[in-house]
């Protein structure tokens, strides 16, 4: 199946040069994977902003949170213990660090195309030692008047799922880490099912198993159990290396429709979809055989980490699905889909 995304002609909607660094001495290298929601009649993005110190020749430097401030670690580029093969990760003397420090920044738009930073809204930054390497890739779910923010919390101890809650986007309740490492890509359903909260998440294994999508249930949206693996990678497919949930599943007459990302061994990230049963969302009804979107535009192929389309936020208006996505780990872009067309493209009643 061909790529069915209708990309905005205005893409990229946001580039690193469009925002100011959070503090002097830092530069924005990437804008990534926004959470998306509507509030007070506007479309809002909760953009992941990745920053680092301005790089100097012969030195590799990167920031980490230290108390209420930031510590800059600088290492000679010719240090034999330094490994910089991956532009996202620094490996030094047996420890892993991120090359950038991410926070979440609020932007809003009246038309869904032109975004700006409104006054009076805070940056969402790491607050605890479990977030010392930053907070990333937030999903937003609106449930009974409360916004639930699930995000990736990163530290030297690993990568887990953090949760904050808000009603007005100015005052937040920080719950802390709700799913411990190694876990990410957590998307809470925006409706309780049989009185329970449900969420998709992605634990990782380097030995037995793999990077698969699981589902969990909760009585309160904080304490999670009943974990079941529902979507695995597929050998020789576009999603052969890892899969992960996008934003909150979309309720349709046919089931809960989830847009997810998949990557192959060459780190090419595409988008696909799967469908879950309305009453028992642990049952997979259908899944994409081929991606519904793959990197093909220049801004998706070339950037901080190329050949990537990655979403964890969307807006639904009837049959129209507008996704906002990260392109090449550097730009924020938009695309529209027909929900009916996605549902029609799925392969039903097959093993997942």
N, C-alpha and C positions, 0 to 999 in steps of 0.2 A: 504494500500500500504506500502511496506517496504521502509526503508531509502535507498535512491538512491545515496547518496554522496559517492564519491571515495576519502577517506581521504588520505592525504599525509602520506607516511610511516615515513617521517622525523618529523611529529608532536610530540610535539609542536615546531613550528618554532622559537618562542621567548618566553622566560620566564623572570620574574623579575630580575634574577641574570645576565642576558645577557647585561643589560644596567646599566649605572652609574646614581646615583641620580643627580638631577639638582643643588643641593647645599649641602654643609656640614650640617650634623645634621639630614638629611632626609634619609629615606629608601624607595625603591620602593616596594610596596605591590602587585600591579596588573599591567598587561598590557592588555588593552581592545580594542576591536572593532575598527580596523583601517579603515580610509578612504583609498582608493586605486586609483592610477592613473598611467599612463605611461608618461615619460618625458625623453627626450634625450636618447631614446633607452633602458631605464631601467624600471623595475617595482618598484614603490614607495609605501610605507606605511606611512600614517600619524597616528601613534599609539597614543592612549590615555594612558598616563603614570600617574598612581595614586601613590602619595607619602604621607608619614606621618612621624612624628618624631619617632625615636626608642622608643618603649614603655617600660616604667619602671613599676615594680610591684607596685600595689596599686594606679596607676594613669592612667587616660585615657587622652591622649593628641592628638590634631589634629591641622592642619594648616589652616589659612585663609589668603587671600591676604589683605595687608594693605598698601595703597599707592603703592610704587614701591618695597616693601618688603613683608615678610611673618610674621604674628603674630602666635605664638603657644599658644593655649588655653589648659590649663591643669586643670582637674577636678578629685577630689578624687573618686576612684572607688566605695567607699561605700556611696557616697552622695545620699540621698534618692530622690533627684530631678533628678537623672541621669537615663536614660533609654537606654540600649545598646542591646536590643533584636535583632535589625537588624544590621548585621556587616557593613552595608553601611551608616547608619544614626545614629547620636547622637541626642537624644532628651533631652533637659535640660532646665528646668524652662520655659516651654511653647514654646521654640524655637527649630528649627531643624538645625543641622549642618551635614556636611558630614564628615565621618571618615578619608577621604583622600582628597587631593587637586590634581586635574588633570591638566596636560598640554598636548599639542600635540607635538610629536617629529617625525622628518623625518628620514626614513631609506630607503635605496635603494638596489636593487639586480640585478645582471646580468642574473640570471637563474630563478628567481621567488621563490627560496627556501632559499638561504643564504643571509641574510640581514645585512647591516652594516650602521653606521652613517657616512655620507659623511661630509667632512669639509666645512665650509663656509655657512652652512644653519642654520637659527635660530630656537630656540624653540618657539613655539607659546603658549603664556601664557595669562591669564586673564589680561585685560588692564583697565577695568572700574569697578565701583562699582557693575554693573550688572553681573560681572564675578568674584566676590570676592571669591566664593567657587569653582572656576575653570571653565575650558572649556573642553567639553567632546564630544565623539562620532561624529567625523566630517565626513560628506559626501562630496565628491569632484565631481564636474561636469565641464567638459570642453565644453565651448560654444563659438564658433567663436573666438578661440585663447585665451580666458580668462578662468582661473580656478576660479570657484565659490566654496567657502568653507562655507558650512552651518554646524553649530555646536550648541551644547547645552550650553547655558550660564547660570550659576547657582549662585545665591546669596540668602541672607536671604529674599529677596523680591519675590523669585520664580524662576521658570525654564522656559527660553524662547529660541528663535532661534536667534543666531548671524550670521553675514555674514562678511567674508573677501574675497578679490579678489587679484589675482596675475597672472603674466605672466611668471615670472622667479623663483619663490619660494624663492627669497631673499628679494624682496620688496613687501610689502603688503599694500593694501588699506582697512582700517577697516571701515565698514559701520555702525556697531553697531547692536542693536537688531531689527530685521525685523518683528518678530512675538512675541508678548508679552506673559507672563506666562498665564496659564500653557500650554506650548507647547514644543514639541521636535520631533525627528525623521523626520527632514525635508530633502527631497531629490528632487533636481531640475532636470527636464528632460534635457538631453543634446542636445536638438534640439527644436527650436521654432515650435509651431503648429499654423498655420494660423496667424503668426506674433506675437504670444504671448508666453511668458514664462509660464511654468506650473511647479507646485511643489506638492509633497505629504507632508503632515504634520500630527501631532497627538496632538490635544488639549485633555485635560483630564477633567473629571467631577467626583466629588465624590458624587453628589446627583442625578441629572437628566442626563440621557445619560450614557456615559462610555468612555473608552479609545479606540477610533475609529480612522480610517484613513480617512483624508479629502484630497480634492484636491483644489488648488487655482490657479489663473491666475494673470499675471502681465505684464505691458507694458515694464518694464525695469529690472526685476529681483530683485527689491528692495521693491516696493510698491505692496502689494498683496490684492486681493479681489476675488469676485465670489466664495466664499468658499462653497464647497458641501461635505457632508459626503458620502463616497463610500464603505467603508468596516467596518463592525461592528464585535464585538465578537459573538461567537456562543455558546449557552448553551450546556453543556455536551460535548464539543469538546476540542481539544488540545489548541485552542485559545479562551477559554471561558472568560478569565479575562482581557486580553489586547492584542492589535495588534499594530504594528508600521512598517513603511516602512524601507526597507534596503537602498541600494544604488540607483542611478539614474535608472529609468526603461530602459529596453533593447528593442530596436526597432526590431521587427520580422515581417515577412509577415502576421502573424495572428493578431498582435497587439502589444501593449507595455507590455512587460513581467516584472513584479515586484516580486522580492524575498522579503518576509516580515517575521517578527518574530511574534510569538504568544506565550502567556503564559497562563497557567491554574491557578486555585486557589492555587495550591501547588507550584507556582513560577517555574515550569518547562518550559524552553524556547526552542521552536522548530522553524524550518523554513518551510515556505510554499510559495506558489506563487499565483498570480492572473494576469489576462490579461485584458488590457484596449483597447478600440477602438482607432485606429490610428488617426482619425480625431476629435473625441470628447472623450478625455481620461477620462471624468467623467462617461462614460458608462463602466460598468464592464461586460466583456464577459464570464469569466470563473474564477474558483478559486479552490485551493486544498481542498479536503475533508480531507485527511490525510496529515501529514507533509512529506516533501521531505527529511528532515534531523531532527534527534532528538538526544539528548545527550545519548551516549552509550559507548564511549571510556572513559578510566579511567580519562584522563585529561579534559574531559567534565563533568564528574560526581563529581569530587573532586577538590576543589580549594577554592578561597576566597568566592565564592557563587556558589555552585555546581548545577548540572543539567541544564546547560545553554550552548546553541549555539546561537550566535548573530552576524549578519553580517551587515555592512554598507559599504562594498567595494568589488569590483570584477573587473576582466579583461575578455574581450570577444575576442576569436579568432575563427571565424567561428561558428561552432556548440558547441565549447568547452567553457564552463563557469567556470572560476576559481574564487572561492570566498575565501576571507581571513576573518577569523571570530575570535571572542573572545570566548574562552572556559572556563567555570566555573569562569568567571570574573577574570581570572588570566593569561591566556596564549593566544598567538596569533598562530593560526593554519591555514591550507589551505585544500581545497577540490575541486575536479573537478566534474562537472555535464555535461550532454548532454542537450542543450537547447531543442532539439527535444523531448527528453524523458520527460522533465518537461512539455512541452506543451501537450504532449500526455496524461500525467497523470491527467490533469485538468478536472474538471467537468464543462461543458459548459451550458450556458443559465439557470442559476439558480439564485435565489435571493441571494444577498450578504448582 
